[in-house]
Amino acid sequence: MIRWMIVLSAALMLWGCGYDVYYTPLNNPVTPAGEAIAEGVVARGPISPDEVTLFLVQRPEKRYRELGIITIPTFQSIPDQQALFQLYRAKAAEIGADGVIMMEPQTTLDTYTSPTYVADWGIIYQDTVRSRSIFRGMAIQFLE
């Protein structure tokens, strides 16, 4: 019985360790006027994450089309930089993007009141502050 309780406790602790990665496409279809420059730009399937380029400081020199926003919301814990880069590359590769232009992260603080039972005092209410960061990047596809 105790062994099952230990296994259950370990599973519950590991349950929240992953990060969700979301993609929101933009409504940027290639227009007939732009077909000449975007002839090679078509909806394509997944590519290897190794083929995705991340742009941190400057935008790419090649012409590109913005496909959509990749967001990685975090609560309390923030992935290390290498893990964050891998999350961006994996999602961009999944949608067939050539690169990701990194954007400024958004940070918010959530405050909520929660009841706590304290022996001899009864229930007291205390404010809890939780920080959230949302990392964002623009998935792009080169036009050339």
C-alpha positions in Angstrom: 0.0 0.0 0.0 2.8 2.4 0.9 4.6 1.7 -2.3 1.5 2.7 -4.3 1.2 5.9 -2.4 4.9 6.7 -3.2 4.3 6.0 -6.9 1.2 8.2 -6.9 3.0 11.0 -5.1 5.9 10.9 -7.6 3.5 10.8 -10.6 1.6 13.9 -9.2 4.8 15.8 -8.7 6.0 15.1 -12.3 2.6 15.8 -13.8 3.1 19.6 -14.0 6.7 19.6 -15.2 6.0 20.0 -19.0 5.4 23.2 -20.9 2.6 23.7 -23.3 3.4 25.3 -26.7 0.7 26.9 -28.7 0.6 28.2 -32.3 -1.9 30.8 -33.5 -1.9 31.3 -37.3 -2.2 34.7 -38.8 -4.5 35.4 -41.7 -1.7 36.1 -44.1 -2.5 34.2 -47.3 -0.2 34.8 -50.3 -2.2 37.2 -52.5 -2.3 37.0 -56.3 -0.2 40.2 -56.5 2.4 38.6 -54.4 2.5 35.2 -56.1 5.5 36.1 -58.3 7.7 36.7 -55.2 6.2 33.9 -53.2 6.1 31.2 -55.8 8.0 28.7 -53.6 5.9 29.5 -50.5 3.2 26.9 -50.0 1.7 25.2 -47.1 4.2 22.4 -46.4 4.4 19.6 -43.9 6.7 19.2 -40.9 10.5 19.7 -41.3 13.3 18.8 -39.0 13.8 21.0 -35.9 17.5 21.3 -37.0 16.4 23.3 -40.1 14.7 26.0 -38.0 16.6 29.2 -37.4 16.0 31.4 -34.4 16.5 35.1 -34.7 17.2 36.8 -31.4 18.8 40.2 -32.0 18.1 41.1 -35.6 15.5 40.1 -38.2 16.5 37.9 -41.1 18.0 39.5 -44.2 15.9 37.4 -46.6 12.3 38.3 -47.4 9.8 36.3 -45.4 6.1 35.9 -44.6 4.8 35.8 -41.1 2.9 32.6 -40.5 1.7 33.0 -36.8 2.7 33.4 -33.2 4.2 30.6 -31.1 3.5 31.1 -27.4 4.9 29.2 -24.4 3.1 30.2 -21.1 4.9 29.3 -17.9 3.8 29.3 -14.2 6.4 29.8 -11.5 9.2 27.8 -13.2 10.9 29.0 -16.3 12.7 26.6 -18.7 16.4 27.1 -19.2 17.4 28.9 -22.4 18.4 25.8 -24.3 15.1 24.0 -23.4 13.1 27.1 -24.5 14.9 27.2 -27.8 14.2 23.5 -28.4 10.5 24.1 -27.7 10.4 26.9 -30.3 12.2 24.8 -32.9 10.0 21.8 -32.3 6.8 23.8 -32.8 8.1 25.7 -35.8 9.2 22.5 -37.4 5.8 21.0 -36.8 4.1 23.7 -38.8 6.9 23.9 -41.5 8.3 27.3 -40.6 11.8 28.2 -41.7 12.5 30.4 -38.6 11.2 32.1 -35.5 11.8 35.8 -34.7 11.9 36.0 -30.9 9.6 38.6 -29.3 9.7 40.2 -25.8 8.2 37.9 -23.2 5.1 39.1 -21.3 5.2 38.9 -17.5 2.2 39.2 -15.2 1.5 38.8 -11.5 -1.7 37.1 -10.3 -2.9 37.7 -6.8 -5.5 35.6 -5.1 -6.7 35.0 -1.6 -6.7 31.5 -0.2 -7.9 30.1 3.2 -5.4 28.4 5.4 -6.2 26.5 8.6 -3.8 27.4 11.5 -4.1 25.3 14.7 -5.5 27.3 17.6 -6.4 30.2 15.3 -8.8 28.6 12.9 -9.0 29.7 9.3 -7.1 32.7 8.2 -7.0 34.2 4.7 -3.7 35.2 3.0 -2.8 36.7 -0.3 -0.7 34.6 -2.6 1.2 36.1 -5.5 2.0 34.0 -8.6 4.2 35.1 -11.5 3.5 34.1 -15.1 5.7 34.6 -18.1 4.5 34.1 -21.7 7.4 33.6 -24.2 6.5 34.6 -27.7 8.0 34.2 -31.2 6.8 34.9 -34.8 7.0 31.8 -37.0 8.2 32.8 -40.5 8.6 31.2 -43.9 11.2 32.6 -46.4 9.9 33.9 -49.7 13.1 32.9 -51.6 
